[in-house]
Amino acid sequence: MPIKDWADGERPPASDLNRYPLQQVHVIKAADESIASSTTMQNDDHLFVEVEAGTDYWLQAYLIYEGAGEPGGDFKVGWLAPSGTTLDWMSDSFASTATATSGAVSRTYQTLTSLPAPGTQGAGVGLVCMPRGVLRIGGTAGTLRLRWAQNISSATPTILRAGSMLRLRRLTT
């Protein structure tokens, strides 16, 4: 469906307000964040949004990261959401066994409790993970948060870069 432009002063019908991208939210990471020598999942400082009870969303993220070369820290990624939430998603990222900046990409089905670990290629080598999927919020509103850590403890920091982004678009029937 194309994006619609309304004329100044035009009053769109309610059906248009339910179908057009006015019902989306996004957040952009304002600063780099790093984790070294830790496999403990932590909440990201910037990538979180409020979600409504009983609502479905299309989730998309654009995560710019780097870390130690193989065998190295990798980038373990997951989500924290309100009780009763389900998430069907994929990480769309390099497999943890990748040994170059091009190669095998993981599009394996994940759930809310999954913790895929996209590979890293060395300090200063930026990579991208593009998670996307359908988020279904149960009866409890709250906050959806990106969580991440190193998959293998490494003194070389795993860094999630400024400019990374999280976007939710409300799905309507």
N, C-alpha and C positions, 0 to 999 in steps of 0.2 A: 504494500500500500504506500503510495507516495506521501510525502509530508505536505500538509495543506497550509497555505498562507491565507489568513483571513484579512479582509480589508479593515482599515481603521474604523472603529465603531460598529462593525458587523458583529452580530450575536450568533455564534455557532450553536447549532442544535445539540442537545445533550448527547445524542448518539455519536456525534463527532468527538465530543470530549471524552467519551469512553474508548475511542478507537485510535486517537492520534497520540503522538509521543509527549503529551503534556504530563503523562503519568510515569515519569522516570526520574531517577535520582542518580547522581554520580559523585564520586569523591576522587580527588587526585592527590597522591602522596606528595607532601610538601618538602620532605627532607629524606636523605639516605638514612637507612637504619641497618645496623650490622649485628650479627651474632657470631661469636667465636667460642670454640670449645664447649658447645652445648647442643644436645639433641632434645632438650625440653621445649615443647611447643609454647610460644608466647603470642599474645595478641599484638597485631600490628598497631603502631602508634597512630596511623592515619586512615587505614582502609577499613572503615566500618560504616554502616548505615542503619537507620531505624526501619523496621518492617511492621506491617499491619497484620493483625490476626485474620485468619481466613482468606488470605490473599496469595495468589500465585504470581511469581516473577520470572522473567528471563534474566539470568545472571551472566554477565560478561566481565572479565578482568583482563588487564594487560599488565603483566608483572615483569619488570626489568630487573634482572638479578645477575650476580656473579659469585664465584667462590673458588676454592682450591681445585686444582686439576686432579684427575683420577689417579689413584683412588683418593677421593677428597670428601669434603663436607657435604656436597650436594645441597639441595634446597627442598626440604620437606614442607609441604603445603597442605593446609586444611581449613576448616571453617568451624565457627562456634555460632549457634543459632538458638532461638527460643525453644522451649520444650514443645514437642509435637511437630517439629519441622522435619520435612524430608528434602533431600537434594539429590537429584540425578544429574551427574556432571562428568566432564572429562577435563584433564589438565592441559591437553594439547601442548605438549612440551617435549623436549629431548628426554629420551629414556635415561635412567640413572647409569646405564652402562655405555652411554655415548662417549666416544673418544675424540670427537672433532666437533666443530661448530656446524656441521651438516651431517645428517644421518638419520637414524631411527627416531621416529616421533611416537610418543605414547598417546593414544586416544582411547585408552581402556576405560570402561564404565566404572564410575566411582559413586559412592554414597556419602552422606553427611559425615560419617565416621572414618572415611578413607583418608589415608595420608600418603599420597603419591610423592615420589622424591625425584623431581627433574634433575638431570645431571648438571654438573658445573665443569668448566674447562680451564680454570686458572684465574688468579687474581688479574683484574683488568680486562677480562674477556666477558663482555656483556652478552647475556642470552635473554630470551623472552619466553614466558609461560603464559598461555592465553586460556585460562579456565572459562568454561561456559556450561550452562545447563539450566534445568528448571527447578526453581526453589518453591516449595509449597509450605506456607506458614500455617500451622494448626490453629488452635484456639487461643494461643498466647502471643501477643505482640511483644516486640523487644528489639534487640540489636543483632544484626548479622555482622560477624567480624572475621576478617582474614586472620589466620594463625599460621605461624611458620617457625622453622628451626633448621638446624643442620641435620642431615640424615645420619652422617658419621661425624663424630666429634673431630674438629680440626682447629688448630691454632690460627690458620688462615681464615679470616672472617668471611662468612657468607653475607652478602649485602643485598638488600632490596632497595632499589634506586628510587629517588625522587622522580616524579613523572609517571610512576606506575598508577594504574587507575582501576577502580571498581565501579560498575554501573549495573543498576537494576531497572528493568522496565516492567511495569505492571501488566500482567496478562488479563485480558477481559474476554468475556464470552459474548 
